[in-house]
Amino acid sequence: FYPQARTACLVLKGAIRGDGEGEQAFSDYLFAAQDEQELVWVGQTQDGWSHPELGDLAAWVREHRESQKGPLTTVKPRRRYRVRFLAVRPSARAASGLRLEGLKVLQEISDPASLAITSLNELKSLLED
């Protein structure tokens, strides 16, 4: 139970391939928020899915790959998720300028029209130093 937790609607934008035995699996999944006309990375996680769900998701990522650069696979932004996060922190490495900490997938949004993608501005308003 996390009383300070917040939720957001984010888009699955990619995955990072694992090392060693997990080379065929993905170690993390990357999520993006809406910044005007583009999606920008704001966090990554593997938490919230069962092992069978992770297997299905990995297959989906391989099937819907847009590009591959080293261990990073980007996908077409077709899947939205309601996620929980514990904090928003500044990040010089991320193009969005922030990263979500304590990210966990709560559920896939089956009807994308029912919930708008969380905006980057909304997340920036929650930045903690």
Legacy VTK file of the C-alpha trace (Angstrom):
# vtk DataFile Version 3.0
C-alpha trace
ASCII
DATASET POLYDATA
POINTS 129 float
0.000 0.000 0.000
1.438 3.362 -1.058
-0.613 6.329 0.172
1.429 8.809 -1.933
1.116 6.787 -5.143
-0.392 8.366 -8.239
-1.663 6.864 -11.461
-1.235 7.756 -15.119
-2.225 6.450 -18.538
0.960 5.735 -20.498
1.790 4.135 -23.836
4.095 1.159 -24.241
6.886 2.495 -26.461
9.592 -0.161 -26.278
11.499 -2.821 -24.413
15.060 -3.550 -23.340
16.427 -7.010 -24.109
17.853 -8.932 -21.162
21.389 -10.326 -20.859
22.551 -13.936 -20.615
19.739 -16.454 -20.157
17.160 -13.715 -20.587
18.553 -12.626 -23.930
15.347 -13.695 -25.695
13.250 -11.978 -23.028
13.015 -8.328 -22.106
14.263 -6.973 -18.788
12.189 -3.774 -18.860
9.352 -2.192 -20.789
9.461 1.511 -21.664
6.520 3.861 -21.256
5.811 7.258 -22.768
3.620 10.268 -22.046
2.151 12.722 -24.556
4.188 15.861 -25.301
2.181 17.875 -27.802
2.437 15.820 -31.031
4.950 13.210 -29.875
5.349 10.539 -27.242
8.319 10.885 -24.875
9.822 8.268 -22.592
9.073 8.800 -18.900
9.736 5.470 -17.219
10.333 1.761 -17.398
9.296 -1.307 -15.458
8.592 -5.009 -15.554
6.418 -4.937 -12.438
2.722 -5.676 -12.640
2.594 -8.583 -15.093
2.513 -12.322 -14.388
5.110 -14.575 -16.062
2.611 -15.765 -18.712
1.618 -12.145 -19.419
5.296 -11.191 -19.804
5.732 -14.008 -22.324
2.741 -12.792 -24.331
3.962 -9.199 -24.140
7.473 -10.162 -25.297
5.968 -11.928 -28.321
3.839 -8.862 -29.071
6.905 -6.587 -28.860
8.844 -8.790 -31.297
5.851 -8.860 -33.681
5.284 -5.066 -33.574
8.901 -3.906 -33.599
9.488 -0.550 -35.293
13.234 -0.472 -34.815
16.088 -2.208 -33.039
19.163 -0.443 -31.692
21.378 -2.591 -29.496
19.244 -3.959 -26.659
16.460 -1.401 -27.271
13.420 -2.421 -29.305
10.901 0.301 -30.090
7.308 -0.625 -30.916
4.305 0.987 -32.529
2.457 2.907 -29.797
-0.704 0.816 -29.759
-0.970 -0.390 -26.170
-2.000 1.861 -23.286
-1.694 1.025 -19.616
-2.857 2.472 -16.361
0.251 2.589 -14.200
1.074 3.495 -10.632
4.136 5.562 -9.763
5.563 6.775 -6.470
7.533 9.853 -7.506
8.497 12.074 -10.433
12.194 12.986 -10.547
14.224 15.207 -12.875
16.370 13.316 -15.393
19.088 14.839 -17.556
19.301 11.588 -19.562
15.662 11.446 -20.650
14.388 13.646 -23.479
11.291 14.274 -21.366
13.437 15.778 -18.587
11.916 13.465 -15.987
11.510 9.852 -14.924
8.812 8.106 -12.943
10.015 6.085 -9.954
8.265 3.061 -8.498
6.436 2.416 -11.758
4.084 -0.577 -11.798
1.563 -1.632 -14.430
-1.955 -1.869 -13.028
-3.941 -2.797 -16.122
-4.039 -2.594 -19.879
-6.635 -0.165 -21.184
-8.715 -2.191 -23.606
-10.568 0.824 -25.010
-7.916 3.491 -25.709
-10.586 6.079 -26.515
-11.876 5.826 -22.945
-8.792 7.366 -21.321
-6.415 10.021 -22.679
-2.670 9.547 -22.477
-1.238 11.483 -19.544
0.533 14.634 -20.719
4.148 15.419 -20.015
3.067 18.787 -18.592
0.835 17.021 -16.076
3.766 14.873 -14.936
6.122 17.876 -14.811
3.707 19.585 -12.433
4.443 16.743 -9.985
8.260 16.995 -10.159
10.074 16.441 -6.871
13.649 17.529 -6.257
LINES 1 130
129 0 1 2 3 4 5 6 7 8 9 10 11 12 13 14 15 16 17 18 19 20 21 22 23 24 25 26 27 28 29 30 31 32 33 34 35 36 37 38 39 40 41 42 43 44 45 46 47 48 49 50 51 52 53 54 55 56 57 58 59 60 61 62 63 64 65 66 67 68 69 70 71 72 73 74 75 76 77 78 79 80 81 82 83 84 85 86 87 88 89 90 91 92 93 94 95 96 97 98 99 100 101 102 103 104 105 106 107 108 109 110 111 112 113 114 115 116 117 118 119 120 121 122 123 124 125 126 127 128
